[in-house]
Amino acid sequence: MTDLGAKVWNGIQKRSVQTLLVLGLYAIFASFLPVIAHQTLYTVSLFIKDLLIWMMPLTVCVFITHTVQSFERKAPLFILVLVVFEFISNFSAIWYASAFAHTAAEHLDSFDVTTLSANFKPLWRLPFIKPSWWSAEKGAMVGLVLGCTAAFYQGAILKRVTHQGKEIMQWLLTKVFSRLIPLFVLGFAAQMYQMKILWQLP
């Protein structure tokens, strides 16, 4: 009995199981909740999403800096291999998407685009808009420069800052945001329920 309880507890601790449980409970009680409760869940999900979007450039920069500087003198070779594989990946993805789209267009029936309209909105959003220059691409470029600098000049301060930054970002992602995944998904489930998106599917 103890082993069974331990297995159940270990299963509940998995994010996928927690998400399914939360969605199941929401499906049961959604019709009894007031609209403001659904809006609150949606607001929390959007807030988490906005925080992640704002964090993304800094996170990418820190992880790339840490990875590149760990290669030390072999950093240029690592960057070259990374660029080659990125080019191959993007090239193959474009051709795969194009071929799949043509195949689907030939064999699937056409369907009408449904425009959804609803008054369901979040209670609050962040009052500032992310500028276009604050992007993951810019973070990756800065990370490459900082990583190469740390790899070739072996600056103790830069290496220490990079390591500490990587530890902080890793802690935020694994200990904070990963635990918010069920709540994050729940908010968008509330949006779909209120806007009756699932009812629009054929």
N, C-alpha and C positions, 0 to 999 in steps of 0.2 A: 504493500500500500504506500509505503514511503517512497519507493522507487517510482511508482505511478504519479504520486504528487510532485516529485522532483521533475519528471518528464513534462508534466503539464505546466509547471512553473517555468521551466526552460523554454517551452513552446510559447508561452504567453509573452516572454521577454523578447521574442523576435519581432522586429518592426512590421513584417508582413502580416503576422498573426494579429498584432495589435490593430493594424489598419483595418483588417477584415472584421474584427470584433467591433470596432468603433463604427464602421459603416453598417454593420448588421444592426446594432442598437439604434443607429440613426434611422435606418429604414423602418424600424418598428415604431419609433416614437415621433417621426418627422411630422406626421399629420396633427399631432397634439401640441406641437411647439408654436408659439406666436411668431409672427413675421420678424420681429426684432431679434429673436434668438437666431434665426437663420442668417440675418444680416450681420449679427455679431460674429458668427462662425466664419462667414465670408470675409469680413473685415480683417479678422486675425490671419486668415490665409493670405490675403493680399499684402498684409504687413510683413509676413515672413518672406513672401516672394520679393517684395521691394528691398528688404534687407539683404537678401541673397544677391540680388542684382547689383546693389551698391558695393557689396563685398567682393564680387567676382573678379574685377580687375586687380585688386590688391592681392587676392588669394592666388590668382594665376601668376602674378609677378613674383610673389614670395616662393611658391613651389618651384617655378622654373629657375629662379635664382639659386635656390638650394640645390636643385638637381644638377645644373650646369657647373656650379663651382665644385661639386663633389667629384667631377671628372678631372679636375685640375688641368694638366697640360693637354689632355685628350678632349677638352671641351669643344674645339672646332670640329673635330671628327664627329662627335656626338650631334652637334648642330646640323652638320651636313647630312648625316644619316636621317635625322629627324625631318629635315626639309624634303628629302627625297621621298620618304615614306608618306609624308603629308601630301605631296604632289600626286603620288600614285593613288592614295586613298581618295582624294577629291576627284581625280580623273575617272577612276573606276565607278565612284558613286554617281557621278553625273551621267555616265553612259548606262549604268544599271537603271537609274530612275527614268531615263529617256526610253529605254527599251521596254521597261515595265509599263510605262504610261501608254505607249503605242499599243502594246498587247492588250491592256485593259480596255482601251478605247475601242478596239476591234471586236472584243468578245463580250463586253458588258453593255447592258442597256443604259441609255442616257437617263438622267434623273433631273428633276427640277431643284433649284437652289431655294431653300426655305429661309426666309428672313425672320429672325426672332426678335420680338420686341417685348420688353417687360420693364416695369418700374422698379425691379429689384436692383438695388445699388448698395454699395458698402456704406457703413455709417461714417467712415473716415478714411482718408488716404494721406500719405506723406505730402506735406505742402510744397515740396520742391521737386523739380523734374531733373532726372539724370542727364547731364550734358552729353552730347554726342562723342566728345573726346574721351570720356570716362568709359572705356570699353575693355573687354577681355583681350582684344587684339593689341591695344596699346600696352596693357599690362604685360602681355607676352613679350613685346619688343623691349620694354624696360627691363624685364626679367632676364632676357638674353644678354643685354648690355651689362647689367649688374653681375650676372653669373660669370661672364667672361672676365670682367674686372677682378672679381674675387678669385677666380681660378688662376689667373696669371700673376697677380700682384700679391696674393696670399695675405691680404690685410686681415689682421686678427680682429679688428673692430667690426669690419664688414661681415666676416664669417660668423662672429658671435651674434650680430644683429640678425643675420639671415637665419641662423639656427633657431634663435628665440622666436622670430617671426613665424617660421614654419611650425614650431611647437604650438604657438598660440592659435594659428589658423587651423591646425589639425585638431586641437582641443575644441574649438568652436564648432567645427563641422561634425566631429564624432560624438561629442558630449552634449552639445546644445541643439544644433539644427537637426541632427539625425533623430533625436528623441521627439522632435516636433512634427515628424512626417505624418503620423496618424491625424493630428490636428490640421495639418496643412491640406491633406487630401479631403478631410471632412468638410472644410469650408467650401471647396469647389463642388463637392457633392451637394451641399446645401444650395449653391447657385444653380446647379443643374436641376434640382428638385423644384425650386421656386420658378425657374424659367421654363419648366416642363420640356427640357431639351430631349430627354429620353422618349417622350411621347411623340416627338417629331420624327423619330427614326422610322423608316418603312418596315 
